[in-house]
Amino acid sequence: MQLAGDVCVVTGASSGIGRQTAADLAGKAARVCLVARRRELLDELLTELGGRDEGHSLFACDVSDRSQVRGLADHVGATYGRCDVLVNNAGYSDSGTFEGPTDIDRIERVMAVNFYGTVYCTGELLPLIEKSAPSSIVNVSSMAGRLGLAGSAPYSASKFAVCGFSEALHLDLFGRGVCVSLIEPGLIPTEGFQHAGLQNHPVMRHALGSVEDVSAAIIDAIHNRKTERVVPRWYHLLQLPRVVLPPLHWWAVSKLNEGRARRDGRKDESTGEDTT
Ligand code: NAP
């Protein structure tokens, strides 16, 4: 796909990965529809990208609300009459161990945004996406959608669900001209995923990626019709032990968990400032 003139809907465009991706798509002369809840941030970005004169638009909505997402599909249909690319990127992190009944609510909330938000946007826009084929749906999952780590059960569940949905949907839609791509970012400092302690860590800071890296991977996946991109690429290797040597995988994640518990212990004893 060439992107110039294409209509690209990007959810979660008010910050981080989505904002960068929207700007980079606009830089390739695509017409971008910006989606998120914070209208004022979308307004700012719209102006920065050249506004409606350049074919861009915005639609403020909560992707976990199906009726609002139906409104988004109406807006895209009325404004453009087509949708060449949908980037399902809106999402948030939910960390903390799963302890019992009240945590069921947390899982429902994070599934509503990260998983059902993806499902609603895909479903409501699919008639336009199919009509615009060859077209693309890009779902932003996470490494946490491939590997479950301690303290991330709700978030991991939502991102594993996105992976399963994407892989199966790709097989259903590819024959009809729609490529479904999965993007799995690792540790990317953004507003909602600050990874603050890691940025000064002597070793772990090298494991951080950037929003520019993820945006480039998204555009590569659209352009070259790739089904999966891990960012940074070497994170792919982290999935290997689980497949070829499961005991090594479980040993490594237990060690990680012990390290985390030690750091949490230190945090409790000191000022309460997060050291991770
Ligand atoms: P971010 O800077 O916090 O951006 C999250 C975006 O999602 C914001 O634009 C936010 O906009 C939007 N959003 C959240 N809830 C929404 C809702 N209910 N309806 C509509 N929009 C909503 O974080 P990010 O790092 O760029 O995250 C983007 C995606 O990458 C997420 O799906 C995340 O899970 C994934 N990811 C990130 C990392 C990382 O380390 N950064 C790693 C793996 C995966 P509003 O608040 O304005 O609605």
Residues whose N, C-alpha, C, O or C-beta is under 5 A from the ligand:
A	BS01	NAP	G12 A13 S14 S15 G16 I17 G18 A36 R37 R38 C61 D62 V63 S64 N89 A90 G91 Y92 V113 V140 S141 S142 M143 P185 G186 L187 I188 P189 T190 E191 G192 F193
